Amino acid sequence: MNKIIKNDMDYLCERFPYKDEIKNKTIMVTGATGLIAKNFTMFLLSLNEKYNLNIKVIALVRNLNKAKETFRDFESDYLIYLNQDICDPINYEGDVDFIFHAAGSCSAEAIRKNPVGIIKANTIGTINVLDFAKDHNVSKVVFPSTREIYGQVEGIENISENNMGILDPLNARNCYPESKRLAEALLKSYSEQYGVNFNILRIAHTYGPGMEIRNDGRVMADFIGAIVDNKDILLNSDGTAIRAFCYVTDAVEGIMHVMMRGERNGAYNLANETEPYMIRDVAQMLVDLYPERGLKVAFANQNDENTKKGYLGYKIVRLDTSKLESLGWQPQIRLKKGMKHTVDYFND
């Protein structure tokens, strides 16, 4: 097993406070090979290995070979693969206690090349999940949404879960946040009409071991990919945009707090806002972590209109995470440590 993954899973297991409550539960994870979902799945299976909790995990995936490779170190009788597209009705007849519905892409590359697929996963896919939850008396659906559903918010310094800004549906990149907004509305509608219980996490800028670093297009993916490939980091802008990044174990901990303790039908911001940096400084920080490679930060393609389609065109306002913190969550992993862990994962 990759040593970074093992250390991360051991770390999560030791900190997990809900062992008695999650024992003997069945949890369905849709899109189980995505970054957060795969770490979430590996964590659940690690709890079984470490504490014998008898947690059954149903991993819904489109690419079975990819899933088996992803979870090759976690194969057990507790892991069941459900090989299908989330846009088809869910084909499983057993009991399920929780659903973590993470199917759907959020990469800048997918936003440029497959916007219809993104919309389908977030709308048709969510309807299929909610129909299954309704028909199988699922205790809770947990949905990882995005900070981008807030759109362009003016006049405030911190976005709470009740603040909503402007989204232009004719902006090409808004296929992603608009369809996430509709998914949230579907969750609320199924709750009102059928009594389905849900929680939403509006997640910002998560990274870590297992992330896609090829053909993704997001800032951290491009930066990590360049370092892993021993290439200079090329910025497609002046690099002055400010971002804060959340390491994936902090994201998994936040999700588990909400799954086990979230108020009925509540939404929670999930972000590590403790270290906001200009992205050019993040790039330089990464380069400086590996001085022996002789890499540098460079600038290119700042006026490429096709590239711009995958990225936000307005200033991001920080998320207020106090609601999630009230459940006992705090981000733990500093940016330098998280980035080094991620690069070392790929180099291991």
N, C-alpha and C positions, 0 to 999 in steps of 0.2 A: 504494500500500500504506500502511496505517496506520503512522505513524512509530514508535509505541511497539512494535508487533509487529515491525517491521523491526529496531529496535534490540535487542529481546530475542532475536530469531533470530540476528543477527550476534554478539551476546554469547555465546550458547550454542555456536555454530559455532566460535568462536575458542578456547573452553575445552575442546572435546571431544577426549579423548585416544585414541579407539578408531577412528580413520578407516580404518586398514588392515583391521581386523577386521570392520567393518560393510560394507565395499565389496562390491558385487554381491549383497547379501542381499535377500530378500523378507520384508517384515514386514506382517502383518495386524493392523489396529487395529479392534477392535469398539467400537461406540458412539463413532465417531470425531468426533462433533460436541460431545461433552462437554468441559468446561473443560480437564482435564489431557490428555485424548486429542487434542483439536484442537491444542493447543500441541505435543504430542509429534509429531503428524503433520506440522505445519508445520515443525518442527525437522528431521525426516528429509528433507523435500523441500528445505529450505534447504541441507542438507549437499550434496545433489546439485547445486544451483545454484552453490554456492561452490567445491566441490572435485571435482565430476564423479565421484561415487562409485557411480553406477549402482544406487542403492537403489530397489527397487520397493515401493510402499506400496499395500496393498489396504485401502480404507476401507469397513468394513461399517457401513451406516447405514440407518435406517428411513425417513428423510425425505430423499429425493434432492435436492429443490430447496434445502432448508436446507444440505445438504452442499456443493452447488455454490456457493452464496452464501458459505459459510464459507471455502472454499478457492479463491475466484475469483482470488486473486493468486498461487496456487501451482499452477494447472492445468498439467499436463505429461503426457507419455507415461508418466511414472513413477507417476502416480496413477491407480488403478483403483477405481471405485466398485462395491461389492457391495450392492445395494439389497434388504434383507430384514430381517425380525425375527430377533433372536438366538434367540428361542424356536422357530424353525424350523431344521431341519438345515442346516448351512452348505453353500451351493451354489457351490462353487469347486473346480476340478479341477487347478489348477496347483500347483507346488511352493511351500512356505512354510518359511522358516527360523525365524522367531519370531512368536508371537502376543502382542499386548498386549490383554488381554481387559478392556475398560473399559465394556462395555455395561451399562446399568442406572442408575436414578436414585437420588440420595441426598439430595434436597432435603426440607426439612421439609414443604413443601406436598404433595409426592408421598407422603410417609409418611402424611399425614392422609387423602389422597384416593384413593390407589391402592396400598395395601399389598400386594394380591395380585400386581399387576404387578411390584412390587419383588422379591417372593419368586420369581416365575417367572423373571425375568431372571437372578437370582443362582443359581438351581438348574437349571432346564431349560436356560437359556442356557449355563451353565458346562458342563453335560453335553454339549451340542452342540459347544462349543469343544474339549472334551477328546476327544470321539469323532473330530473332525476331526484333532486333533493325533496321536492314536493311528494313524489310518489313513493319514496323510500324512507320517509320520516327522518331525514338527516338532521342531526342536532344543530349544526351550524355550517354555513358556507363562508369561508374566509377568502376574500378577493384582494389580490395585490393590484391596486390601481396605480396612479401616477400623480406626482406633484403637478404635472402639466394640465390636469383638469381645471386648475384654478385660472389658467389663461393669463392674460395681462392684467395684473392688479396694480392699481395706482393709489398713492396717498397713504400707504401703510408700510411699516418696516418689517412686520412679522405676519405671516399668513396663518390664521387659525382655521379650524375645520369648517367654520361658518362663512368664510370669505370667498366670494366668487368674482372672477374678473371676466374679461372679454375673450372669446374665441371666435375667430373668423372661419366659418365652414368652407370658404372658398380658398383658404390658404392650404396648399397641397399637403404640408406636413401635419396639418391638424386632423388628418384621418386617424391618427393615434389618440390624441386627447379627446377628440369628439366622440369616438367610439367607446373610450373608457368612461366618459360621462354617461353615455347611453347605458353601458353595462351597470353603472351604479344606479341609474334610474330603474333598470330591470330588477335589480336586487330589491329595491324599495317597493316596487310594484308587486312582486311575488310575495313580499312580506305582508303588504296590505291585503292582498286578495286571497292568499293561500296560507299565510302564517309562517312562511319560511324565515328562519333566523339567519342573520348574516352579520359579518363585520367587514369593513373596508380598511385597507392600509394604503395611504397615498405616499408612495415611496419615491425617494429622490436619489439618483446618482450612486447606485450600488456597484461595487466591484469586488473581485477576489478570485481565489483559485477556482478554475472551471469556467471562467468567463470566456466568451468568444473574443479572440484577438485577430481574427482574419475576416475581412469583408464585413465588419460591423459598422464602423463609421462614427461611433461615439468617442468622445474625447479620451477617456481613460483606456478604452480598448485599443485605440490607435497608439497611445503612449506606451502602454505595456507591450504591445506587439512589436513596436520599434526596438525597445530595449532587449526583448527576447531574441530578436533577429539581428542584434548588434548593428542597428541602423540609427542615424540621426533622427531626432523627432522633428517632423515637419508640421508646422502650424498653418492652418488654412485661414487664419485671421490674425489680428495684431496681438491676440492672446491676453487682452485686458479683461475679458469676461470673468466674473467671479463665480466660482463653484465650490461646494463642499461635498466631500465624498464619504460614503458609508461602507465600511468593510462588511463582507457578507455575513460573518458570524453575528455582528450586531443586528443586521437585518433579521436573521433567523430568530434571535432572541426576542426581538420586538414582535414578530409574527406569533411566536408561541405565547407571549404574554397576552396578546389580544385574543388568540384562539381560546385560551383557558380562562381569561378574566375580562374580556371586552364587554362593555355594556351592550345589551341587545340592540342590534341594528345601528351600532355606532360606527363612525369613521374616525381614523387616527392618522395623523401625520407621522411618517417614519423617515428620519434623516439625521445625519450627523452634521450639525451646524456649528460644531465647536472649532473647526479649522477652515474658515473660508479663505481661499487663495485665488489670485488671478491664475488662469490656466497656464500662462507661460511660466509662472513660478512653480507650478506643479510639475511641468515638463522639466524645468531645470533641476528641481529636487530629485526627480527620478534619475536624470543623467548623473547627478552628483553622488547618488548612491553606489554607482559603479564606475568610479574614475578610471579604473584599469582598462575600460573599454574604449576610452578616448572619444566618446560621442559628444554631440552638441545639439543645441536647439536651433532650428532654422525656420524660415517663414516662406510659404509658397501658396499660390492659387487663391489669394485673398479675394479675387473678383470672379471666381468660378461660380456662375449662377446655378448650375446643376448641383454643385456641392452644397450650396446654401439651402436647397430645398429640404435637406434632412435635418436642419438645425433651427433652434428657436431664434426668432428675430427681435426679441425684446429682452429687457433686463429682468433677471430672475430675482424675486424677493424671497428672503429666508423663510423657512417653515417654522412655525411654533410647535414644538414637540411636547409641550407641557402636559397635554392630555395623556399621551403615551407614558410619559415619565410618572404620572400619577399611579400607573399600574406597577411601578417598580423598575422600569427600564431606564438605562442610561447607556449611551455609546461608550465603548471601552477601548477600542483599537485606534491608536493614533495613525495619521496618514502615512508617515514614513514607514512605520512598522507594517502596515497593511500592504503598501506597495511592494515592499521588499518580500514579504511573504508570497505575494502573487507572482512576482518575477521568479522567485526561487522555486515555486511550484512548477512552473513551466520548464525550468532548467534542471529539475530533479531527475 
